[in-house]
Amino acid sequence: MMVCRNCGAEIDDKATSCPYCNAMQYAASEAEYMNNLYKMNSQMDNLDDEANKYVFSSVLKSAAIIIICIAAAVLIGIFWGFMRYRADNNSSAERKKIHQSIEWYNNNVSKLDEAYAKADYNTVSELVDGYKGNSSVIRKWNHYSFITLYGSYYRRVNDIYNKNDMLSEYEFDSGFRRSLDLVYFSKNIKSDYMGRYYLACSDDEKKIVDGWVESAYDFLENKAGIKQEEIDSFMISLYPDGYYDYKAGKDYEDKYYKNYQER
């Protein structure tokens, strides 16, 4: 491990840039460059004599130009990266934020793990919601992807799904929208932006998320009274650009809530 030359965070000694503040680590970058150069030289040495003669005669005239161009590109890239970093990140406030983020993580990771082990996902979600630090730090937690899906899709409907009493209009509308969101998500996991979180989950976590989808179908079919073929058609009419159309959805919510009250 080594310490970032800019923010002071502990990072892998082979990292060419800091995962927290994006500062270039010159020693590691130079080592990687030299290692690649040695590999290229080694590959050249393995060519047979005839190939070496051919390569030598073919590239001799342009070698100097290529080397100059590469050197210029490297220098320009380093300068551009350094200037961009200086503009975006190189401030005492940013360094302070990263250190505070790491401190928060170290102080709270045991609480996150304990609540997760108890399947107390509400507590975990509340802790994560309260985190205001550098996103790269909190993403280190093993279950971050799972709890992100929980907060986005299931946390607000958990009580609604399990409620046996008559639902209020607000509860019904919320359950309607969130259930359709879950179904749409399940049908577009590989292409949907949030699908990357599902793919990053463990197998056990994926089973839990799949159970949420089943609960969503149960709500739509048994509480909202929507037929399977209607659910499929909603994916087209209510998600024209991949997001729930609240204006069009409100008409459906009113219609099915009225039917729900009359049943």
Salt bridges, closest charged atoms under 4 A:
ASP88 OD2 - ARG84 NE 3.76
GLU114 OE2 - LYS118 NZ 3.37
GLU126 OE2 - ARG155 NH2 3.89
ASP129 OD2 - ARG155 NH1 2.55
GLU169 OE2 - LYS250 NZ 3.69
GLU171 OE1 - LYS163 NZ 2.94
ASP173 OD2 - LYS250 NZ 3.07
GLU205 OE2 - HIS143 ND1 2.77
ASP232 OD1 - LYS187 NZ 3.63
GLU253 OE1 - ARG177 NH1 3.18
ASP254 OD1 - LYS250 NZ 3.27
